[in-house]
Amino acid sequence: MSTTDIKSVKGTGPAFAYVTTLFFAWGFATSLIDPLIAAVKRVFELNNAEAFLTASAWFIAYGVASLPAASILGKLGYSRSIIGALVVMVIGCLIVPVATMADWYPGILVALFVIASGVTLLQVAANPLVAELGSKKGSHFRLNLSQAFNSLGTTIGPYLGSHVLLTGGVFAAGAVVTAATRTQSLRSIDLAFIGMGAFFAVVAFFIFTARKKINAAAPATTGSVSPLKALGSPWAVLGALAIFFYVGSEVAIGGILTNLLHSPETINAPIETAGKMVAFYWGGAMVGRFLGSVILRFIPAGVVLAVATVIAGLLCLVVLQTGGTTAAYAALSIGLFNSIMFPTIFTLTLERSTAPVSATSGLLVFGIIGGALLPLLAAHLADGAGSFASAFWVPLGGYALLTLFAIAAARSKPRNTDVAAVSGH
């Protein structure tokens, strides 16, 4: 390691650890949407497309909030932006009990939008922050390692969420939807979000106490930078499109899995069991990110991304062409190959973008709006075909396009040496 690298690493370890806790927090929150889809579908007696509006309300926030978030980051800096984002998330969690007391499904959608707006600002700040908290050659390693803890949150979220949201009330054995059972299930939704709000409050306090260390280690912000500047960089635009198709594919699969595993076309698991099994999907992403953080130190990121997208697409084909346990476990296995996609797309784009880092990050996070749109398309396919497996046509197309992005990235050279990545790059 060079003297420059040693200087860049010195003092950043504690800041890196503090910021990594944020990845866990928003991973936990995001994955709670999966059992929530199954919960509201039953409690409010919705079809698949209507239930998937929970995912849309969550991910549409990225389209609305990500571009302003880049400007907020430029004005407030890293620590104040992060603390403000967590406060917004707590407020969103407190809206949920108000909505359930009024028995108003759109109120839950509003709450999810508010929480996700806070998560958006967290992502705009935390992803480039982690990429720069250390040596230039280690950016892929650090971001994949932080994303591994994000996956730990997404693994725990569905398991705990299913235990709270998909038991008792309308989900009790032999239960029917009545005023009493609906009320019990609505209180379970309250419990889940109040608990999550308390968790966010604790994390906000933790970050507040560590703000000086984070500010000392963080890269300098460039002031108010218009995120629209990223539109002038072809690689920033391509990266945002890649994030769009990746997140849309991942969320479509995660959202449909509980009902897929519960259906006779696969393993006909009880609804709570099916919801808890989704943890294996997100758990595969966690394992893959820990492994990927090591693999990416030796193999170029574009090559690793291409291999992962091809295998994920093939697994979608297995789900579409088979059934039973084969289709069920093929669907769950896709999480392992999703693992390195988001952080690798992010850093590959930061390396090649000619726009300011905060603007590029804002545009990339804007691409997460794919999680609002593609799952709705997948849900309509499932409703139209009468088969949950039919939804996998959407991620299959997404992974095919991501393979093209990976090949293009592998054949190009980084331009932004300040974010340059792993050995072999």
C-alpha positions in Angstrom: 0.0 0.0 0.0 1.4 3.4 -0.9 1.9 6.3 1.5 -1.1 8.1 -0.1 -3.3 5.0 0.5 -2.1 4.9 4.2 -3.1 8.5 4.7 -6.4 8.0 3.1 -7.2 5.1 5.3 -6.0 6.6 8.6 -8.9 7.7 10.8 -11.7 6.5 8.6 -12.3 3.1 10.3 -14.7 4.4 13.1 -16.6 6.6 10.6 -16.9 3.6 8.2 -18.4 1.5 11.1 -20.9 4.2 12.1 -22.1 4.7 8.5 -22.4 0.9 8.0 -25.1 0.8 10.7 -27.2 2.9 8.4 -27.1 0.3 5.7 -28.5 -2.2 8.2 -31.3 0.2 9.2 -32.6 0.9 5.7 -32.2 -2.7 4.7 -34.4 -3.8 7.6 -37.0 -1.2 6.7 -37.1 -1.9 3.0 -37.5 -5.7 3.4 -40.4 -5.2 5.8 -42.4 -4.3 2.6 -42.4 -8.0 1.5 -44.6 -9.4 4.4 -46.5 -6.1 4.4 -47.7 -6.8 0.9 -49.2 -10.2 2.0 -50.6 -8.6 5.1 -52.5 -5.7 3.5 -53.7 -8.0 0.7 -55.6 -10.0 3.2 -56.5 -7.3 5.7 -57.9 -4.9 3.1 -59.0 -7.6 0.7 -56.9 -6.4 -2.2 -55.8 -7.9 -5.5 -52.1 -8.3 -6.3 -51.8 -5.0 -8.1 -53.5 -3.1 -5.3 -51.3 -4.8 -2.6 -48.2 -4.0 -4.6 -49.0 -0.3 -4.2 -47.1 -0.6 -0.9 -43.9 -1.2 -2.8 -44.8 1.5 -5.3 -45.4 4.1 -2.5 -42.0 3.2 -1.0 -40.0 3.3 -4.2 -41.7 6.2 -5.9 -40.1 8.3 -3.1 -36.8 7.7 -4.7 -38.0 9.3 -7.9 -39.3 12.3 -6.0 -36.7 12.7 -3.2 -33.4 11.6 -4.7 -32.7 14.6 -6.9 -33.4 17.2 -4.1 -31.5 15.0 -1.7 -28.3 15.6 -3.8 -28.7 19.3 -3.2 -29.5 18.8 0.5 -26.3 16.8 0.9 -24.3 19.6 -0.8 -25.8 22.2 1.6 -25.9 20.3 4.9 -23.0 18.0 4.6 -22.9 14.3 5.5 -23.7 14.0 9.2 -26.6 16.6 9.3 -28.1 15.1 6.2 -28.0 11.6 7.7 -29.5 12.7 11.1 -32.3 14.7 9.3 -33.1 11.6 7.2 -33.5 9.4 10.2 -35.8 12.0 11.9 -38.0 11.9 8.7 -38.1 8.1 8.9 -39.3 8.2 12.5 -42.1 10.7 11.6 -43.2 8.3 8.8 -43.4 5.4 11.2 -45.6 7.4 13.5 -48.1 8.1 10.6 -48.9 4.4 10.3 -50.9 4.1 13.6 -52.9 7.1 12.6 -53.7 5.5 9.3 -54.7 2.2 10.8 -56.8 3.8 13.5 -58.7 5.4 10.6 -58.8 2.1 8.7 -57.4 4.0 5.7 -55.1 2.0 3.4 -54.0 5.1 1.5 -52.7 6.5 4.8 -50.3 3.6 5.1 -49.1 4.4 1.5 -48.4 8.0 2.6 -46.4 6.7 5.6 -44.3 4.4 3.5 -43.6 7.3 1.1 -42.4 9.5 4.0 -40.2 6.8 5.5 -38.7 6.0 2.0 -38.0 9.7 1.5 -35.7 9.6 4.5 -34.1 6.4 3.3 -33.5 8.1 0.0 -31.4 10.9 1.6 -29.6 8.2 3.6 -28.6 6.4 0.4 -27.5 9.5 -1.4 -25.2 10.4 1.5 -24.0 7.0 2.6 -23.1 5.3 -0.6 -20.6 7.8 -1.9 -19.4 8.4 1.7 -18.5 4.7 2.1 -16.9 4.7 -1.3 -14.5 7.5 -0.2 -13.8 6.5 3.4 -10.6 4.7 2.8 -8.1 3.9 0.0 -9.1 4.5 -3.6 -8.5 0.8 -4.5 -10.9 -0.4 -1.8 -14.1 1.4 -2.8 -15.8 -1.7 -4.3 -14.7 -3.8 -1.2 -16.0 -1.2 1.3 -19.3 -0.6 -0.5 -20.0 -4.4 -0.9 -19.1 -4.9 2.8 -21.5 -2.2 3.9 -24.1 -3.6 1.6 -23.5 -7.0 3.2 -24.8 -5.5 6.5 -27.6 -4.0 4.5 -28.5 -7.5 3.5 -28.3 -8.6 7.2 -31.1 -6.1 7.8 -33.0 -7.4 4.8 -32.6 -11.0 6.0 -33.9 -10.2 9.6 -36.7 -7.9 8.4 -38.9 -10.5 6.6 -38.5 -13.1 9.4 -39.5 -10.7 12.2 -42.0 -8.9 10.0 -43.7 -12.2 9.1 -43.9 -13.2 12.7 -45.6 -9.9 13.6 -47.6 -9.2 10.5 -48.7 -12.6 9.3 -49.9 -14.2 12.6 -53.1 -13.9 14.5 -56.1 -11.8 13.4 -57.1 -12.6 9.8 -54.1 -15.0 9.6 -55.1 -17.2 12.5 -55.9 -20.8 11.6 -59.5 -20.9 10.2 -60.0 -17.2 10.6 -62.2 -15.1 8.3 -62.0 -11.4 7.7 -64.3 -9.8 10.4 -64.1 -6.4 12.2 -62.4 -8.1 15.2 -59.8 -10.0 13.2 -59.0 -7.0 11.0 -58.6 -4.8 14.1 -56.1 -7.4 15.6 -54.1 -7.5 12.3 -54.1 -3.7 12.1 -52.7 -3.5 15.6 -49.9 -5.8 14.4 -49.1 -3.4 11.6 -48.9 -0.6 14.2 -46.6 -2.7 16.4 -44.2 -3.4 13.5 -43.8 0.3 12.6 -43.7 1.8 16.1 -40.9 -0.7 16.9 -39.1 0.3 13.7 -39.5 4.0 14.5 -37.9 3.5 17.9 -35.0 1.7 16.2 -34.5 4.6 13.8 -34.5 7.0 16.8 -31.8 5.1 18.5 -29.7 5.0 15.4 -30.2 8.8 15.0 -28.9 9.4 18.5 -25.9 7.1 17.8 -25.0 9.0 14.7 -25.5 12.4 16.5 -22.9 11.3 19.1 -20.5 10.3 16.4 -21.1 13.3 14.1 -17.7 14.9 14.7 -15.8 11.7 13.8 -17.9 11.3 10.6 -17.4 14.9 9.6 -13.6 14.6 10.2 -13.3 11.6 8.0 -15.9 12.5 5.3 -14.8 14.0 2.0 -15.5 17.6 1.5 -18.9 18.5 -0.1 -18.9 20.8 -3.1 -21.8 23.0 -1.9 -25.2 23.1 -3.6 -24.7 21.1 -6.8 -27.7 20.6 -9.2 -28.3 16.9 -9.6 -29.3 17.7 -13.2 -25.6 18.0 -14.0 -25.4 14.3 -13.9 -27.6 14.1 -17.0 -24.7 15.5 -19.0 -22.7 12.3 -18.2 -23.6 9.3 -20.4 -22.3 6.9 -17.8 -24.4 8.5 -15.0 -27.5 8.1 -17.1 -26.6 4.5 -18.0 -25.9 3.7 -14.3 -29.2 5.2 -13.3 -31.0 3.0 -15.9 -29.1 -0.1 -14.6 -30.1 0.7 -11.0 -33.7 1.1 -12.3 -33.8 -2.4 -13.8 -31.8 -4.0 -10.9 -34.0 -2.6 -8.1 -37.2 -3.2 -10.1 -36.2 -6.8 -10.7 -35.1 -7.5 -7.1 -38.2 -5.9 -5.6 -40.6 -7.6 -8.0 -39.2 -11.0 -6.9 -39.1 -10.2 -3.2 -42.7 -8.9 -3.3 -44.1 -11.9 -5.1 -42.2 -14.6 -3.2 -44.5 -14.9 -0.1 -47.5 -15.5 -2.3 -45.6 -17.7 -4.7 -44.3 -20.0 -1.9 -47.8 -20.0 -0.4 -49.4 -21.1 -3.7 -50.1 -24.7 -4.9 -48.0 -24.0 -8.0 -44.8 -24.3 -5.8 -44.8 -25.7 -2.3 -48.1 -24.5 -0.8 -46.4 -23.4 2.4 -48.5 -21.8 5.2 -48.6 -18.0 4.8 -46.4 -17.2 7.8 -43.9 -19.9 6.8 -43.8 -18.6 3.3 -43.1 -15.1 4.5 -40.3 -16.3 6.8 -38.8 -18.2 3.9 -38.3 -14.9 2.0 -35.5 -14.3 4.5 -33.5 -17.0 2.5 -33.8 -14.7 -0.6 -32.4 -11.7 1.3 -30.0 -14.0 3.2 -28.5 -15.2 0.0 -27.8 -11.5 -0.9 -26.1 -11.1 2.5 -23.8 -14.1 1.9 -23.1 -13.0 -1.6 -22.1 -9.6 -0.5 -19.6 -10.9 2.0 -18.2 -13.2 -0.6 -18.3 -10.5 -3.2 -16.4 -8.1 -1.1 -13.5 -10.5 -1.3 -13.9 -11.6 -4.9 -14.0 -8.0 -6.1 -10.5 -7.5 -4.7 -9.2 -10.0 -7.3 -11.6 -10.0 -10.3 -12.7 -6.9 -12.2 -16.1 -5.6 -11.1 -17.6 -5.6 -14.6 -16.8 -9.3 -15.1 -18.3 -10.3 -11.7 -21.4 -8.3 -12.5 -21.9 -9.9 -15.9 -21.6 -13.4 -14.4 -24.1 -12.6 -11.7 -26.7 -11.1 -14.1 -26.5 -14.1 -16.5 -27.0 -16.6 -13.7 -29.9 -14.6 -12.2 -31.6 -14.5 -15.5 -31.2 -18.3 -16.0 -32.8 -18.8 -12.6 -35.8 -16.7 -13.6 -36.2 -19.0 -16.6 -36.2 -22.0 -14.3 -39.1 -20.5 -12.3 -41.0 -19.8 -15.5 -40.5 -23.2 -17.0 -40.8 -25.5 -14.0 -42.9 -25.6 -10.8 -43.0 -27.2 -7.3 -39.8 -27.2 -5.2 -37.6 -26.6 -8.2 -39.2 -23.3 -9.0 -39.4 -22.3 -5.3 -35.8 -22.8 -4.6 -34.7 -21.3 -7.9 -36.6 -18.1 -7.0 -35.0 -18.0 -3.5 -31.5 -18.6 -5.0 -31.7 -15.4 -7.1 -30.9 -13.4 -4.0 -27.4 -14.8 -3.9 -26.6 -13.4 -7.4 -28.4 -10.1 -6.8 -26.0 -9.5 -4.0 -23.2 -7.6 -5.6 -25.3 -5.9 -8.3 -26.3 -2.6 -6.6 -23.0 -1.6 -5.0 -21.1 -2.7 -8.1 -23.3 -0.8 -10.5 -22.9 2.2 -8.1 -19.1 2.2 -7.9 -18.7 1.3 -11.6 -20.8 4.4 -12.5 -19.0 6.7 -10.0 -15.7 5.7 -11.5 -16.8 6.6 -15.1 -19.1 9.5 -14.5 -17.9 13.0 -15.5 -20.4 14.7 -13.2 -19.9 15.7 -9.5 -20.1 12.8 -7.1 -23.2 14.2 -5.2 -25.0 14.8 -8.5 -24.2 11.3 -9.9 -25.2 9.7 -6.6 -28.5 11.6 -6.7 -29.2 10.4 -10.2 -28.3 6.8 -9.3 -30.6 6.8 -6.3 -33.3 8.3 -8.6 -33.0 5.0 -10.6 -34.4 3.1 -7.5 -37.8 4.3 -8.7 -37.7 1.1 -10.8 -38.8 -0.6 -7.5 -42.1 1.3 -7.8 -42.8 0.6 -11.5 -41.5 -2.9 -12.4 -43.1 -4.7 -9.5 -46.5 -3.3 -10.5 -45.9 -4.6 -14.0 -45.0 -8.0 -12.5 -48.2 -8.0 -10.4 -50.4 -7.2 -13.4 -48.8 -10.1 -15.2 -49.5 -12.4 -12.3 -53.1 -11.2 -12.0 -53.6 -11.6 -15.8 -52.1 -15.0 -16.1 -53.5 -16.3 -12.8 -50.0 -17.5 -11.9 -47.5 -15.9 -9.6 -44.6 -17.4 -11.6 -45.6 -15.3 -14.6 -44.3 -12.3 -12.8 -40.7 -13.5 -13.4 -40.8 -12.4 -17.0 -40.2 -8.9 -15.7 -36.9 -9.6 -13.8 -35.8 -11.9 -16.7 -35.9 -8.9 -19.0 -34.2 -6.7 -16.3 -31.3 -9.1 -15.9 -30.8 -9.3 -19.7 -30.4 -5.5 -19.9 -28.1 -5.5 -16.8 -25.8 -8.0 -18.6 -25.4 -5.5 -21.4 -24.4 -2.8 -18.9 -21.9 -5.1 -17.3 -20.3 -5.9 -20.6 -20.0 -2.3 -21.5 -18.5 -1.4 -18.1 -16.0 -4.3 -18.3 -14.8 -3.0 -21.7 -14.4 0.6 -20.6 -11.8 2.3 -18.3 -12.5 4.4 -15.2 -12.3 8.2 -15.7 -12.7 9.3 -12.1 -9.5 8.1 -10.4 -10.7 9.4 -7.0 -13.2 6.6 -6.9 -11.1 4.0 -8.8 -11.6 0.6 -7.4 -10.2 -2.8 -7.1 -7.1 -4.5 -8.3 -7.5 -5.6 -11.9 -9.4 -2.4 -12.6 
